[in-house]
Amino acid sequence: MTAAAPTVVWLRAAILLFVAQVTCEYGMVRVVSETGGPKGKDYCILYNPQWAHLPHDLGKASLLQLRDWTASMLCSPSDLPAKGFSNQIPLVMRGNCTFYEKVRLAQGSGARGLLIVSKETLVPPGGNKTQYEEIGIPVALLSHKDMVDIFKSFGRAVRAALHAPNEPLLDYNMVVIFIMAVGTVALGGYWAGSRDVRKYMKHKRDDGPEKQEDEAVDVTPVMTCVFVVMCCSMLVLLYYFYDHLVYVIIGIFCLASSTGLYSCLSPLVQRLPFGKCRVPDNNLPYFHKRPQVRMLLLALFCVAVSVVWGVFRNEDQWAWILQDALGIAFCLYMLKTIRLPTFKACTLLLLVLFVYDVFFVFITPFLTKSGNSIMVEVATGPTDSATHEKLPMVLKVPRLNTSPLALCDRPFSLLGFGDILVPGLLVAYCHRFDIQVQSSRIYFVACTIAYGIGLLVTFMALALMQRGQPALLYLVPCTLTTSGALALWRRELGMFWTGSGFAVNTSLL
């Protein structure tokens, strides 16, 4: 598994820059059996607090009889039962009339709440100010799948309590994401910088031809422009043809991540004292090079891991671990393969992608009919997607706090690969420059710390604004400003800008 050609490498990299999150007003309905059957269970609901607020504490929520009235749309007085819904929470189907008409009839017949069952995507039940002031009972949407599960698990005699637990500003899984992201940037930057300098020194010692494996790709301004055009084109194509292209992206991820895993593990396997024998002479593709048995087994293992993830990718309990492991290996492989030769190239790439990220998150809502960001729609999967597949180009960790979001639309927190790779390329350049000027890795350490600070600022913005953030909006200024200011302070800005030459001293490798 050798490095791909520059065009293929950039095609793989072009799909990495999509991640955002969407915030909704979620709550929970706790359902228990009236006959003392199985233990109670929580289900996701989507509500509008402008109708009526839900208590945050389950202990303060009234446990009321849940009445199945889904045979009716509850759009006229004739749809009401003869004895009304006194002290009950009726379940009615969505459609045929407004949310206000349904909840007004339910409240007039004595209901203490209303659950509207929807077979479609859940949307907040809206109204106007006058309607909000008139209604004094909570109204929420429940998915049809959850309604079926309620009556299948608990029977028809059930009670329910509606509540909305307080959302933590940040989930503990952000710590896990932070460690994975900063660790990947630091390890990838260090590995890429050290590898490039070692290769240069070997070339200086050996004047003869040398075997070129895992050749790095130097980024030129033309490649940067082509890369950004590819990113924009792919994002727009995914927005309009998501259900058709998502499987292409999944296939590319399986191939690229297995290559990355092989690249990361091969140096370790080559240190093993066994399996050095080679396959016999043959004329088969790839095998005619007579690879070592241990490397062949490693390739089969990497492919198997990728295939297992591809088959079980929607298993939320454990598949995310494989996705994160494959994703980290892929990011390390890309950081080793793609090289920014100068700080000028770093600045150009990071600034262009900074504009790209901000445009597709904050500007495109003004250009789309739905008013949604193209980046948000693609990263989280369109609401009208028939496949319900998600793009795999993210690190994902399940929520660790008790939260309605863990039951509802966002059981995971996400960080896109682009938010690791783009600053990581600058970190790798800083490490190479450290070795060039023999600076005890001051640039590498400073840029890595700046990346960590930028990621913390991103998390803070997410907590304060309660909406998805383009991470490059914070990461690019932090890393570029820090590395540039450090070079200016050390009076090395000219050399840092052009990245000229390598030092002969290899003691810092």
Salt bridges, closest charged atoms under 4 A:
GLU34 OE2 - ARG159 NE 3.41
ASP42 OD1 - ARG30 NE 2.64
ASP68 OD2 - ARG156 NH1 2.36
ASP149 OD2 - LYS41 NZ 3.04
ASP196 OD1 - ARG195 NH1 3.00
ASP196 OD2 - ARG339 NH1 3.51
ASP196 OD2 - ARG432 NH1 3.37
GLU210 OE1 - HIS203 ND1 3.70
GLU213 OE2 - LYS211 NZ 3.05
ASP214 OD2 - LYS336 NZ 3.83
GLU215 OE1 - LYS199 NZ 3.05
ASP218 OD1 - ARG339 NE 2.44
ASP281 OD1 - ARG290 NE 3.40
GLU389 OE2 - ARG313 NH2 2.76
GLU492 OE1 - ARG490 NE 3.13
